[in-house]
């Protein structure tokens, strides 16, 4: 299957001192075929401009889901696990294995809708495509169930399942289920869920709750935060996860029309330069790591736990936002903002020392490189970003000369207590020297009789 990414390359204009591209034009979703009935594509191949930077970031490592990587040789053993999980799901709901055919019949009317979700023509006949959806969908649902009930009484047998007990597998499974090229429509998952667990037990957790419970082992969000999204849905699992990170504070809901002026609407300086200009950096603990605020000379940035899983999420969230015309661009905006701050390893070291970034893998250099690379060849509309007011306020603050000069003076002479002590001693010595000089002049012009 050919990639659609060449058509996705956008006209961009560079910003000096930055490694990413910024445009002020409205982006469009370039499509290889027309969508019918207003249903747009939501599952894509990663654009070539992004996949060239991170070739394996958007493809599964151990479990292929959906048509894009279906049938690849190195995934043959995984198909056995899928069939086993599908059988376990039927047994869980006291249904016979021929129920899979019933599921296929239920999905048949959705075939055209399913095909329209993919940005490429799918070279599978009707039975192959529907059979794939049933097998992959049942596997995901049962995987979520096994993980959810693994510690419950009466489910001790789940502790011996190789997909749950082998420590190296689970992180890769979680990453695979949140990759752009490895998705099936949420409507397929919901249909299969309703046919199995949805009608089996009214008190059973929702599909969204099962999904969040599965991924929460790595993202480790508080239960009260996760509960807010138990009834949320998405285009697919990747989009569902992305939606749960979009901040809901009043600050981030401010519309661009509230600020009609475009003064100071430009990219900001790196973290160390902002520090030298007198801006303070304060770590905060918010529901979303994207809930950034600027007030009274202080940038309040939620703590970012930077690890392998979150870096994979970033890449795939941004790729989805770049491809999907109807999606908000929150993660793209956030990544661009962080790329501005993290221009060098020294900037990364500074934010780590301020406890704004908690580094769980890699070095300062790797963090800086990641955010610089993530900002390459993406469309970023600075006039529509949810962080527009932050860009404006930070730049406006830095334009006030007296603050910049005073901050520079403090950074030069009061960097540490030893600098301060040295400055005080120098001032005293200078003062004493001045007094001595005055006495010498007075003694010359008014000699003592």
Secondary structure, DSSP 4 states (H G I P E B T S, - for coil): ---SGGGG----EE-TT-SSEEB-S------SS--STTPPP-B-PPPHHHHTTSTTTTS-SS---SSTTTT-GGGHHHHHHHHHHHHHHHHHTT--TTHHHHHHHHHHTTHHHHHHTBSS-----HHHHHHHHHHHHHHHHHHHHHHHHTTSTT-GGGGG-HHHHSHHHHHHHHHHTT-TTS---HHHHHHHHIIIIIHH-TTSPPHHHHHHHHHHHHH---HHHHGGGTT---SSHHHHHHHTTS--STTTT--GGG----TT-SPPPPHHHHHHTT-EEEEE--SSTT--EEETTEEEEE-EEE-HHHHHHHHHHHHHHHH-TTS--HHHHHHHHHHHH-SSHHHHHHHHHTTSEEESSS-HHHHHHHHHHHTTT---BTTT-TTHHHHHHHHHHHT-HHHHHHHHHHHHH-SSHHHHHHHHHHHHHHHHHHHHHHHHHHHHHS---
